[in-house]
């Protein structure tokens, strides 16, 4: 099977209360999914690309729901393993008026945390053009970290472009461990996509320019520092620059915007666009994601994106 992008990581069932306020007062919830890597895969599928997602899910009702949801979005899930011994993880968003939602994870001991290098099919990865990884997966367990290392080895062996979004989750590990492990991962990846705060944690630098320069020194071919409504700053060994963003008012849900950016950016690269053009598309898809509650509900289809009309009204 020929793929444009393959990714691997954990996807959980997400419960969002229909009411605003503390979860202890919530009685009804909407059920969907959330997972950085599957978000990117779904985003790419909606933009017209062939994406594959590798993971483990519990052999339970939630696992079937996650697999069916992602497969229904046009993502290939043929390398998903169903685990009879460990459950599918869940998490909850606590909606807060005028503020970012609080997130509560129940993922310890999940099926996805049991991913290992043995779960990877070399022939499957070999057929892709890009391997997309995040810093969430190596934080889940030692075997997950080993799976990420093996995926990079296979991608390099077969000439894939390796793109890494640090996606730091300090609920999973300490700042110091995250910096050590993720800078090591980043040193073997071609493109690194940190947010500004993540870049500061990883490099100890403060400005986008210094963060990107440090990541290039660390081994990356290109670094893109996401700056929210300000857009993004990028640096390669030949060029640097800022790409303006798309301010959105009101912001409904900021979670998932970074994954939407990654999907748009990768879509641009797959279309043969320049870094600046690809980042501009990433800024646009990221802005779309801010307008809808949920991790994947705001990911746009290609028919909704017209790069020739930067003034196009968002939802």
FIFI-204194 format. One line per field, with one value per residue: y, z, x of N, C-alpha, C in turn. Coordinates in nm, 3 decimals, padded with zeros to 5 digits. Atoms other than C-alpha are relative to their C-alpha. Layout:
BEGIN
nY	Y	... .
nZ	Z	... .
nX	X	... .
caY	Y	... .
caZ	Z	... .
caX	X	... .
cY	Y	... .
cZ	Z	... .
cX	X	... .
***
This chain:
BEGIN
nY	-00.120	-00.125	-00.103	-00.127	-00.020	00.099	-00.051	00.096	-00.060	00.037	-00.074	00.032	-00.048	-00.130	-00.038	-00.144	-00.028	-00.095	-00.120	-00.069	00.002	00.117	00.130	00.064	-00.040	00.038	00.123	00.052	-00.019	00.042	00.093	-00.009	00.053	-00.098	00.055	-00.092	00.060	00.029	-00.130	-00.037	00.092	-00.037	-00.128	00.025	00.068	-00.100	-00.087	00.075	00.084	00.137	00.004	00.121	-00.018	00.121	-00.011	00.109	-00.034	00.109	00.078	-00.036	-00.085	-00.128	00.023	00.009	-00.135	-00.081	00.051	-00.026	-00.145	-00.040	00.065	-00.068	-00.127	00.028	00.033	00.143	00.051	00.143	00.042	-00.014	00.127	00.005	00.060	00.065	-00.010	-00.138	-00.074	-00.127	-00.111	-00.103	-00.126	-00.092	-00.144	-00.080	-00.127	-00.116	-00.119	-00.100	00.052	00.130	00.110	00.089	00.134	00.106	00.123	00.130	00.074	00.087	00.141	00.016	00.085	-00.074	-00.012	00.126	00.003	00.036	00.010	00.118	-00.034	-00.077	00.075	-00.074	-00.016	-00.102	-00.130	-00.021	-00.049	-00.138	-00.109	-00.075	00.056	-00.106	00.045	-00.104	00.028	00.066	00.145	00.049	-00.026	00.097	00.116	00.030	00.073	-00.099	-00.076	00.088	00.007	-00.124	00.012	00.095	-00.062	-00.094	00.081	00.054	-00.111	-00.042	00.108	00.001	-00.131	-00.084	-00.124	00.021	-00.126	00.021	-00.102	00.037	00.022	00.035	00.020	00.008	00.093	00.134	00.010	-00.126	-00.091	00.039	00.122	-00.033	-00.069	00.092	00.101	-00.056	-00.057	00.113	00.039	-00.109	-00.001	00.097	-00.031	-00.100	-00.125	-00.004	-00.096	-00.032	-00.127	-00.087	00.048	00.127	-00.031	-00.051	00.114	00.089	-00.060	-00.100	-00.130	-00.075	-00.056	00.097	00.010	00.077	00.138	00.067	00.018	00.108	00.127	00.030	00.045	00.131	00.100	-00.012	-00.073	-00.117	-00.015	-00.092	-00.033	-00.046	-00.119	-00.034	-00.095	-00.070	00.080	00.092	-00.034	00.119	-00.014	00.112	-00.037	-00.098	-00.113	-00.019	-00.099	00.008	00.015	-00.053	00.092	-00.035	-00.019	00.050	-00.041	00.049	00.132	00.094	00.107	-00.006	00.131	00.061	-00.094	00.035	00.116	-00.052	-00.067	00.102	00.060	-00.096	-00.014	00.120	-00.002	-00.089	00.066	00.107	-00.063	-00.056	-00.143	-00.048	-00.003	-00.114	00.032	00.109	-00.055	-00.082	00.092	00.048	-00.106	-00.007	00.115	-00.017	-00.099	00.068	00.090	-00.080	-00.047	00.109	00.082	00.135	00.009	00.022	-00.054	-00.123	00.020	-00.033	00.075	-00.080	-00.086	-00.119	-00.076	-00.058	-00.075	-00.121	-00.101	-00.010	-00.073	00.085	-00.004	00.126	00.042 .
nZ	00.000	00.008	-00.091	-00.006	-00.136	-00.101	-00.134	-00.104	-00.131	-00.072	00.012	-00.111	00.008	-00.065	-00.047	-00.020	-00.061	00.072	-00.083	-00.037	-00.144	-00.053	00.044	-00.102	00.021	00.135	00.003	00.136	00.074	00.139	00.016	00.125	-00.021	-00.004	00.005	00.088	00.126	00.083	00.045	00.120	00.108	00.047	00.069	00.132	00.083	00.043	00.098	00.124	00.001	-00.050	-00.130	-00.078	-00.143	-00.069	-00.144	-00.071	-00.066	-00.074	00.071	-00.076	00.075	00.028	00.104	00.127	00.032	00.048	00.131	00.100	00.023	00.080	00.130	00.069	00.054	00.116	-00.040	-00.004	-00.136	00.015	-00.088	-00.140	-00.072	-00.111	-00.117	-00.086	-00.142	-00.049	00.050	00.072	-00.095	00.015	-00.068	-00.012	00.003	-00.085	00.067	-00.087	00.075	00.026	-00.027	00.060	-00.080	-00.075	00.058	-00.097	00.072	-00.064	00.104	-00.055	00.026	00.119	00.106	00.080	-00.074	00.023	00.133	-00.003	00.135	00.069	00.060	00.123	00.125	00.082	00.136	-00.005	-00.013	00.121	00.110	-00.025	00.034	-00.121	-00.132	-00.095	-00.139	-00.103	-00.126	-00.095	00.003	-00.084	-00.141	-00.052	-00.060	00.062	00.125	00.099	00.041	00.090	00.127	00.072	00.050	00.110	00.113	00.063	00.070	00.123	00.091	00.056	00.088	00.125	00.061	-00.033	-00.074	-00.137	-00.057	-00.144	-00.080	-00.139	-00.069	-00.136	-00.099	-00.128	-00.088	00.025	-00.049	-00.049	00.099	00.028	00.079	00.132	00.076	00.035	00.095	00.124	00.078	00.064	00.113	00.099	00.069	00.110	00.087	00.103	-00.029	-00.137	-00.003	-00.137	-00.036	-00.062	-00.135	00.013	00.045	-00.116	-00.087	00.064	00.032	-00.096	00.066	-00.022	00.120	00.109	00.079	-00.075	-00.013	00.129	00.023	-00.087	00.054	00.117	-00.053	-00.059	00.106	00.091	00.124	-00.005	-00.123	00.012	-00.134	00.009	-00.083	-00.019	00.095	00.068	00.112	-00.027	00.046	00.048	00.037	00.059	00.011	00.107	-00.010	-00.122	00.019	-00.069	00.083	-00.082	-00.033	00.025	-00.129	-00.004	-00.112	-00.126	00.001	-00.065	-00.065	00.055	00.003	00.133	00.105	00.044	00.089	00.125	00.067	00.055	00.118	00.110	00.038	00.073	00.128	00.087	00.041	00.093	00.127	00.060	-00.026	-00.080	-00.144	-00.031	00.046	-00.082	-00.133	00.014	-00.002	-00.137	-00.080	00.036	-00.055	-00.144	-00.034	00.012	-00.114	-00.118	00.007	-00.029	-00.115	00.035	00.057	00.145	00.066	00.071	00.107	00.125	00.125	00.102	00.066	-00.083	-00.001	00.127	-00.030	00.081	-00.060	-00.143	-00.072	-00.009	-00.132	-00.073	-00.043 .
nX	00.084	-00.076	00.050	-00.071	-00.049	00.033	-00.025	00.033	00.021	00.121	00.125	00.090	00.137	00.013	00.133	00.014	00.131	00.085	00.011	-00.123	-00.024	-00.072	00.050	00.082	00.139	00.041	00.078	00.007	-00.125	-00.012	-00.112	-00.076	-00.135	-00.108	-00.136	-00.073	-00.042	00.118	00.050	-00.076	00.037	00.133	-00.014	-00.058	00.099	00.098	-00.065	-00.017	-00.119	00.011	-00.066	00.013	-00.020	-00.040	00.021	00.066	00.124	00.059	00.100	00.119	00.092	-00.065	-00.098	00.073	00.049	-00.113	-00.041	00.103	00.004	-00.115	00.014	00.109	-00.051	-00.084	-00.137	-00.024	-00.022	-00.026	-00.109	00.042	00.005	00.095	-00.064	00.099	-00.035	-00.009	00.116	-00.009	00.001	00.102	-00.028	00.113	-00.025	00.088	00.021	-00.003	00.039	-00.103	-00.133	-00.028	00.055	-00.089	00.002	-00.027	-00.033	00.004	-00.070	-00.103	00.023	00.082	-00.052	-00.099	-00.126	-00.073	-00.062	-00.142	-00.057	00.052	00.130	-00.021	-00.014	-00.095	00.050	00.106	-00.067	-00.080	00.082	00.043	-00.092	-00.031	00.031	00.033	-00.010	00.012	-00.068	00.088	-00.020	-00.109	00.028	00.097	-00.069	-00.128	00.022	00.046	-00.118	-00.077	00.073	-00.030	-00.137	00.000	00.069	-00.094	-00.100	00.060	00.026	-00.128	-00.046	00.075	00.002	00.115	-00.019	00.047	00.048	00.018	00.067	-00.030	00.129	-00.040	00.105	-00.070	00.070	-00.052	-00.136	-00.056	-00.057	-00.138	-00.001	00.053	-00.105	-00.107	00.045	00.053	-00.110	-00.067	00.084	-00.004	-00.130	00.004	00.112	-00.030	00.071	00.052	00.111	00.041	00.060	-00.100	-00.031	-00.070	-00.135	-00.075	-00.031	-00.097	-00.130	-00.044	-00.003	00.124	00.060	00.017	-00.123	-00.101	00.050	-00.018	-00.143	-00.047	00.049	-00.083	-00.129	00.022	00.005	00.115	-00.020	00.088	00.078	00.112	00.046	00.139	00.015	00.141	00.057	-00.110	-00.046	-00.111	-00.134	-00.068	-00.140	-00.072	-00.141	-00.013	00.092	00.076	00.105	00.128	00.119	00.108	00.107	00.139	00.068	00.136	00.084	-00.058	-00.061	00.092	-00.077	-00.135	-00.065	00.001	-00.041	-00.134	00.011	00.055	-00.112	-00.088	00.064	-00.009	-00.140	-00.040	00.071	-00.075	-00.124	00.035	00.036	-00.120	-00.008	-00.112	00.027	00.087	00.135	00.052	00.029	00.119	00.113	00.010	00.063	00.142	00.070	-00.001	00.103	00.129	00.021	00.036	00.138	00.093	-00.036	-00.042	-00.135	-00.003	00.119	-00.032	-00.096	00.070	-00.018	-00.068	00.100	00.021	-00.125	-00.041	-00.122	-00.009	00.087	-00.035	00.103	00.117	00.058	00.000	00.135 .
caY	00.000	00.339	00.608	00.977	00.985	00.722	00.804	00.617	00.699	00.671	00.775	00.786	00.820	01.180	01.279	01.643	01.760	01.939	02.189	02.442	02.409	02.150	01.790	01.693	01.876	01.737	01.471	01.434	01.403	01.388	01.111	01.155	01.075	01.256	01.174	01.397	01.152	01.036	01.402	01.468	01.157	01.258	01.614	01.485	01.253	01.544	01.742	01.465	01.257	00.889	00.852	00.549	00.527	00.262	00.192	-00.051	-00.040	-00.240	-00.523	-00.350	-00.132	00.187	00.037	-00.053	00.297	00.460	00.231	00.273	00.651	00.689	00.438	00.616	00.934	00.759	00.677	00.334	00.141	-00.197	-00.199	-00.131	-00.414	-00.505	-00.595	-00.848	-00.762	-00.384	-00.125	00.168	00.493	00.770	01.137	01.422	01.792	02.025	02.321	02.660	02.983	03.214	02.988	02.685	02.358	02.147	01.799	01.485	01.170	00.808	00.635	00.455	00.091	00.144	-00.081	00.192	00.221	-00.139	-00.046	-00.184	-00.210	-00.552	-00.384	-00.205	-00.345	-00.238	-00.296	-00.066	00.221	00.175	00.262	00.607	00.941	01.100	00.961	01.188	01.151	01.337	01.360	01.210	00.853	00.818	00.956	00.668	00.389	00.256	00.022	00.314	00.511	00.211	00.193	00.557	00.491	00.191	00.386	00.654	00.388	00.231	00.569	00.670	00.333	00.381	00.753	00.895	01.252	01.241	01.519	01.559	01.761	01.766	01.803	01.811	01.675	01.754	01.540	01.241	01.321	01.585	01.887	01.761	01.414	01.556	01.786	01.509	01.248	01.477	01.665	01.325	01.228	01.568	01.523	01.236	01.403	01.620	01.880	01.981	02.165	02.303	02.561	02.859	02.730	02.382	02.528	02.710	02.392	02.192	02.440	02.684	02.966	03.240	03.376	03.190	03.267	03.125	02.819	02.736	02.790	02.557	02.285	02.314	02.282	01.973	01.802	01.906	02.024	02.266	02.401	02.566	02.746	02.787	03.126	03.108	03.402	03.554	03.268	03.086	03.137	02.894	02.834	02.602	02.601	02.836	03.060	03.201	03.402	03.473	03.367	03.562	03.383	03.404	03.558	03.400	03.544	03.388	03.087	02.796	02.528	02.568	02.199	02.029	02.345	02.233	01.902	02.089	02.305	01.992	01.842	02.159	02.198	01.837	01.874	02.168	01.973	01.679	01.916	02.032	02.379	02.589	02.600	02.944	02.826	02.507	02.701	02.942	02.649	02.513	02.847	02.837	02.484	02.559	02.862	02.648	02.407	02.689	02.748	02.413	02.213	01.877	01.754	01.659	01.827	02.151	01.993	02.134	01.956	02.067	02.205	02.453	02.575	02.814	02.919	03.183	03.365	03.455	03.674	03.379	03.392	03.122	02.927 .
caZ	00.000	-00.100	00.168	00.182	00.559	00.831	01.202	01.530	01.875	02.124	02.056	02.340	02.375	02.464	02.672	02.661	02.900	02.747	03.034	03.138	03.481	03.709	03.597	03.931	03.823	03.468	03.400	03.021	02.782	02.411	02.299	02.037	02.005	02.071	01.986	01.834	01.572	01.457	01.448	01.197	00.996	00.979	00.889	00.602	00.480	00.470	00.268	00.009	00.116	00.197	00.567	00.786	01.165	01.375	01.734	01.993	02.120	02.383	02.244	02.390	02.284	02.314	02.102	01.829	01.848	01.805	01.516	01.338	01.380	01.238	00.959	00.874	00.813	00.537	00.737	00.694	01.023	00.895	01.128	01.447	01.699	01.935	02.282	02.489	02.815	02.832	02.787	02.555	02.739	02.796	02.887	02.975	02.896	03.160	02.982	03.139	03.023	02.859	02.940	02.799	02.905	03.176	03.062	03.276	03.143	03.235	03.030	03.271	03.171	02.840	02.538	02.349	02.626	02.535	02.181	02.101	01.807	01.728	01.638	01.340	00.988	00.789	00.454	00.560	00.666	00.354	00.127	00.284	00.194	00.541	00.895	01.146	01.516	01.837	02.177	02.344	02.236	02.394	02.719	02.752	02.832	02.759	02.496	02.325	02.325	02.167	01.904	01.813	01.781	01.558	01.342	01.283	01.192	00.938	00.794	00.750	00.595	00.329	00.263	00.431	00.552	00.933	01.092	01.470	01.679	02.041	02.178	02.534	02.799	03.142	03.304	03.160	03.269	03.415	03.227	03.255	03.123	02.841	02.737	02.742	02.556	02.304	02.207	02.137	01.919	01.745	01.657	01.424	01.260	00.949	01.055	01.411	01.487	01.844	01.989	02.145	02.503	02.394	02.214	02.532	02.736	02.483	02.407	02.698	02.444	02.455	02.105	01.798	01.613	01.889	01.937	01.566	01.547	01.840	01.681	01.358	01.556	01.718	01.379	01.221	00.861	00.936	01.239	01.248	01.571	01.606	01.748	01.768	01.613	01.523	01.279	01.274	01.237	01.030	00.965	00.735	00.655	00.364	00.467	00.760	00.801	00.969	00.818	00.943	01.107	01.093	01.412	01.512	01.733	01.928	01.996	02.076	02.160	02.124	02.174	01.849	01.666	01.661	01.503	01.245	01.168	01.121	00.881	00.672	00.674	00.569	00.300	00.159	00.156	-00.015	-00.284	-00.349	-00.202	-00.044	00.334	00.342	00.139	00.343	00.671	00.545	00.478	00.824	00.981	00.795	00.896	01.253	01.257	01.135	01.425	01.678	01.570	01.672	01.997	01.984	01.863	01.505	01.439	01.325	01.080	00.736	00.405	00.100	-00.051	00.239	00.183	-00.096	-00.058	-00.329	-00.109	00.222	00.310	00.292	00.587	00.848	00.980 .
caX	00.000	00.138	00.097	00.181	00.223	00.241	00.222	00.202	00.071	-00.212	-00.569	-00.821	-01.193	-01.274	-01.575	-01.685	-01.961	-02.255	-02.242	-01.979	-01.819	-01.657	-01.688	-01.841	-02.157	-02.164	-02.425	-02.423	-02.129	-02.059	-01.824	-01.552	-01.182	-00.856	-00.497	-00.231	-00.111	-00.453	-00.561	-00.284	-00.372	-00.739	-00.642	-00.430	-00.703	-00.947	-00.693	-00.679	-00.379	-00.326	-00.246	-00.186	-00.202	-00.023	-00.126	-00.257	-00.614	-00.794	-01.004	-01.308	-01.599	-01.395	-01.119	-01.367	-01.513	-01.170	-01.070	-01.402	-01.398	-01.048	-01.107	-01.432	-01.231	-01.037	-00.723	-00.570	-00.586	-00.472	-00.169	-00.368	-00.331	-00.616	-00.490	-00.688	-00.513	-00.503	-00.779	-00.834	-00.760	-01.013	-00.993	-01.226	-01.233	-01.374	-01.526	-01.455	-01.617	-01.364	-01.069	-00.894	-01.056	-00.896	-00.804	-00.811	-00.641	-00.708	-00.442	-00.206	-00.169	-00.343	-00.304	-00.119	00.140	00.237	00.344	00.690	00.931	00.785	00.455	00.611	00.582	00.887	00.716	00.430	00.658	00.874	00.582	00.525	00.682	00.675	00.693	00.518	00.600	00.519	00.684	00.379	00.454	00.801	00.658	00.410	00.657	01.004	00.864	00.687	01.012	01.185	00.910	00.971	01.344	01.280	01.035	01.298	01.556	01.320	01.223	01.586	01.667	01.401	01.446	01.135	01.119	01.088	00.882	00.867	00.622	00.751	00.395	00.526	00.289	00.432	00.161	00.345	00.700	00.930	01.057	01.414	01.336	01.126	01.411	01.669	01.465	01.299	01.614	01.769	01.472	01.478	01.847	01.750	01.452	01.449	01.191	01.097	00.770	00.769	00.537	00.715	00.686	00.793	01.093	01.194	01.170	01.372	01.647	01.659	01.642	01.378	01.324	01.194	01.515	01.737	01.514	01.521	01.897	01.953	01.738	01.936	02.259	02.108	02.074	01.743	01.734	01.450	01.266	00.924	00.831	00.452	00.350	-00.029	-00.209	00.130	00.185	00.518	00.891	01.094	01.460	01.652	02.020	01.947	01.658	01.466	01.148	00.818	00.485	00.184	-00.105	-00.483	-00.626	-00.958	-01.233	-01.384	-01.163	-01.393	-01.134	-00.756	-00.676	-00.583	-00.478	-00.115	-00.214	-00.422	-00.117	00.095	-00.160	-00.170	00.207	00.264	-00.001	00.192	00.517	00.347	00.221	00.576	00.528	00.800	00.837	00.674	00.375	00.339	00.354	00.093	-00.139	-00.058	-00.149	-00.476	-00.574	-00.470	-00.700	-00.991	-00.942	-00.985	-01.342	-01.493	-01.500	-01.326	-00.989	-01.085	-01.419	-01.255	-01.011	-01.098	-01.147	-00.950	-01.271	-01.285	-00.930	-00.841	-00.474	-00.526	-00.778	-00.608	-00.907	-01.146	-01.384	-01.332	-01.629 .
cY	00.125	00.107	00.129	00.018	-00.118	00.058	-00.106	00.070	-00.042	00.091	-00.050	00.041	00.127	00.026	00.149	00.027	00.099	00.129	00.059	-00.005	-00.126	-00.131	-00.066	00.036	-00.041	-00.134	-00.064	00.040	-00.038	-00.081	00.018	-00.061	00.114	-00.070	00.079	-00.061	-00.033	00.129	00.042	-00.089	00.034	00.132	-00.017	-00.069	00.099	00.095	-00.076	-00.093	-00.139	-00.010	-00.132	00.025	-00.135	00.019	-00.134	00.055	-00.119	-00.073	00.015	00.094	00.135	-00.015	-00.009	00.136	00.085	-00.046	00.035	00.148	00.040	-00.061	00.067	00.134	-00.022	-00.030	-00.151	-00.045	-00.148	-00.050	00.028	-00.138	00.012	-00.088	-00.058	00.026	00.142	00.086	00.118	00.113	00.097	00.129	00.092	00.143	00.068	00.138	00.114	00.125	00.096	-00.046	-00.134	-00.111	-00.072	-00.140	-00.100	-00.132	-00.123	-00.099	-00.095	-00.146	-00.029	-00.093	00.071	00.014	-00.127	-00.009	-00.027	-00.007	-00.118	00.026	00.067	-00.092	00.081	00.025	00.109	00.140	00.034	00.063	00.145	00.100	00.076	-00.084	00.118	-00.057	00.117	-00.045	-00.063	-00.149	-00.046	00.025	-00.108	-00.118	-00.018	-00.073	00.093	00.083	-00.082	-00.012	00.124	-00.006	-00.093	00.059	00.097	-00.077	-00.051	00.112	00.048	-00.104	00.008	00.140	00.085	00.130	-00.022	00.135	-00.025	00.122	-00.036	-00.022	-00.039	-00.006	-00.020	-00.080	-00.141	-00.018	00.136	00.084	-00.044	-00.126	00.025	00.067	-00.099	-00.097	00.063	00.072	-00.110	-00.048	00.104	-00.001	-00.094	00.026	00.113	00.135	-00.009	00.115	00.036	00.125	00.083	-00.049	-00.132	00.023	00.053	-00.111	-00.084	00.062	00.094	00.138	00.068	00.044	-00.108	-00.021	-00.088	-00.145	-00.077	-00.026	-00.115	-00.136	-00.040	-00.050	-00.143	-00.110	00.011	00.074	00.126	00.000	00.103	00.023	00.062	00.111	00.041	00.097	00.081	-00.081	-00.095	00.059	-00.129	00.030	-00.131	00.042	00.105	00.123	00.003	00.099	-00.024	-00.014	00.041	-00.101	00.053	00.015	-00.042	00.051	-00.043	-00.135	-00.093	-00.105	-00.002	-00.135	-00.063	00.093	-00.031	-00.120	00.042	00.073	-00.104	-00.063	00.093	00.016	-00.121	-00.008	00.090	-00.063	-00.110	00.053	00.067	00.149	00.034	-00.005	00.113	-00.029	-00.109	00.050	00.087	-00.088	-00.057	00.102	00.004	-00.117	00.006	00.098	-00.062	-00.081	00.075	00.031	-00.103	-00.077	-00.141	00.000	-00.010	00.070	00.126	-00.016	00.020	-00.100	00.092	00.096	00.128	00.091	00.051	00.085	00.130	00.113	00.011	00.073	-00.083	-00.004	-00.138	-00.031	00.101 .
cZ	00.000	00.087	-00.018	00.135	00.086	00.136	00.101	00.133	00.059	-00.034	00.106	-00.033	00.083	00.035	00.032	00.060	-00.083	00.077	00.028	00.152	00.044	-00.041	00.104	-00.014	-00.137	00.003	-00.139	-00.078	-00.146	-00.014	-00.136	00.025	00.008	00.004	-00.103	-00.136	-00.091	-00.045	-00.129	-00.117	-00.057	-00.074	-00.140	-00.093	-00.051	-00.104	-00.127	-00.007	00.057	00.129	00.069	00.145	00.066	00.149	00.057	00.064	00.083	-00.086	00.076	-00.084	-00.034	-00.109	-00.137	-00.043	-00.059	-00.140	-00.108	-00.035	-00.095	-00.141	-00.083	-00.058	-00.118	00.032	00.002	00.141	-00.002	00.091	00.147	00.061	00.115	00.112	00.092	00.148	00.056	-00.067	-00.089	00.102	-00.030	00.063	-00.010	-00.012	00.092	-00.061	00.101	-00.083	-00.013	00.025	-00.071	00.088	00.080	-00.056	00.106	-00.075	00.088	-00.099	00.055	-00.025	-00.124	-00.101	-00.079	00.071	-00.013	-00.140	00.013	-00.143	-00.079	-00.067	-00.136	-00.119	-00.094	-00.141	-00.007	00.006	-00.128	-00.113	00.017	-00.046	00.124	00.121	00.094	00.141	00.095	00.125	00.104	00.009	00.085	00.149	00.063	00.070	-00.070	-00.132	-00.110	-00.050	-00.096	-00.135	-00.083	-00.060	-00.121	-00.124	-00.072	-00.078	-00.133	-00.101	-00.066	-00.100	-00.137	-00.057	00.026	00.064	00.139	00.063	00.144	00.066	00.147	00.087	00.146	00.093	00.137	00.104	-00.012	00.052	00.040	-00.115	-00.041	-00.087	-00.141	-00.086	-00.048	-00.111	-00.134	-00.083	-00.070	-00.120	-00.112	-00.081	-00.119	-00.096	-00.097	00.031	00.139	00.009	00.143	00.006	00.071	00.139	-00.004	-00.042	00.114	00.095	-00.059	-00.008	00.107	-00.059	00.015	-00.128	-00.107	-00.080	00.070	00.016	-00.129	-00.027	00.084	-00.053	-00.126	00.043	00.054	-00.105	-00.097	-00.127	-00.004	00.133	-00.026	00.141	-00.011	00.103	00.017	-00.105	-00.074	-00.117	00.040	-00.052	-00.046	-00.035	-00.060	-00.006	-00.108	00.017	00.136	-00.028	00.088	-00.103	00.086	00.019	-00.038	00.135	-00.009	00.125	-00.026	-00.021	00.080	00.079	-00.060	-00.013	-00.137	-00.110	-00.051	-00.094	-00.135	-00.080	-00.066	-00.125	-00.120	-00.051	-00.081	-00.136	-00.100	-00.051	-00.102	-00.138	-00.068	00.023	00.078	00.148	00.034	-00.040	00.087	00.140	-00.005	-00.001	00.140	00.092	-00.026	00.059	00.152	00.046	-00.010	00.127	00.125	00.008	00.041	00.122	-00.044	-00.070	-00.151	-00.074	-00.081	-00.112	-00.135	-00.112	-00.103	-00.069	00.079	00.002	-00.139	00.026	-00.079	00.057	00.149	00.082	00.017	00.144	00.064	00.045	00.098 .
cX	00.087	-00.068	00.079	00.067	-00.041	00.038	-00.036	-00.014	-00.134	-00.117	-00.096	-00.142	-00.009	-00.146	-00.003	-00.137	-00.079	-00.017	00.137	00.015	00.069	-00.064	-00.091	-00.148	-00.053	-00.071	-00.009	00.124	-00.019	00.128	00.064	00.137	00.100	00.134	00.079	00.030	-00.118	-00.067	00.069	-00.038	-00.137	00.006	00.056	-00.098	-00.104	00.057	00.038	00.119	-00.029	00.081	-00.027	00.036	00.027	-00.022	-00.043	-00.127	-00.046	-00.101	-00.133	-00.086	00.062	00.105	-00.063	-00.051	00.113	00.041	-00.101	-00.009	00.113	-00.007	-00.110	00.040	00.093	00.145	00.015	00.035	00.037	00.112	-00.032	-00.014	-00.101	00.057	-00.107	00.022	-00.006	-00.107	00.035	-00.011	-00.113	00.050	-00.120	00.049	-00.102	-00.013	-00.007	-00.029	00.117	00.141	00.020	-00.058	00.109	-00.016	00.042	00.018	-00.014	00.061	00.108	-00.036	-00.081	00.067	00.109	00.133	00.084	00.057	00.149	00.053	-00.054	-00.134	00.014	00.026	00.088	-00.054	-00.108	00.063	00.076	-00.079	-00.045	00.106	00.047	-00.037	-00.024	-00.001	-00.028	00.074	-00.089	00.034	00.118	-00.021	-00.088	00.065	00.135	-00.019	-00.051	00.118	00.085	-00.069	00.026	00.140	00.007	-00.068	00.091	00.106	-00.054	-00.025	00.129	00.053	-00.065	-00.023	-00.122	00.045	-00.059	-00.033	-00.042	-00.063	00.022	-00.124	00.021	-00.121	00.067	-00.076	00.055	00.142	00.053	00.055	00.140	00.006	-00.053	00.106	00.105	-00.044	-00.039	00.106	00.078	-00.080	00.010	00.130	00.001	-00.115	00.035	-00.062	-00.059	-00.100	-00.042	-00.087	00.105	00.038	00.075	00.145	00.086	00.037	00.112	00.138	00.054	00.010	-00.136	-00.069	-00.019	00.127	00.104	-00.043	00.025	00.148	00.055	-00.044	00.077	00.137	-00.010	-00.014	-00.114	00.040	-00.084	-00.073	-00.109	-00.055	-00.139	-00.023	-00.146	-00.049	00.106	00.054	00.111	00.130	00.067	00.144	00.048	00.146	00.023	-00.089	-00.069	-00.113	-00.121	-00.112	-00.119	-00.112	-00.136	-00.072	-00.147	-00.071	-00.143	00.067	-00.090	00.078	00.140	00.069	-00.016	00.046	00.140	00.001	-00.056	00.108	00.090	-00.059	00.010	00.142	00.047	-00.069	00.073	00.129	-00.029	-00.038	00.119	00.016	00.126	-00.037	-00.098	-00.145	-00.064	-00.037	-00.125	-00.126	-00.020	-00.064	-00.150	-00.080	-00.003	-00.107	-00.139	-00.030	-00.042	-00.148	-00.104	00.048	00.034	00.134	00.001	-00.114	00.030	00.101	-00.069	00.025	00.066	-00.097	-00.028	00.122	00.031	00.123	00.013	-00.086	00.028	-00.104	-00.127	-00.051	00.006	-00.142	-00.060 .
***
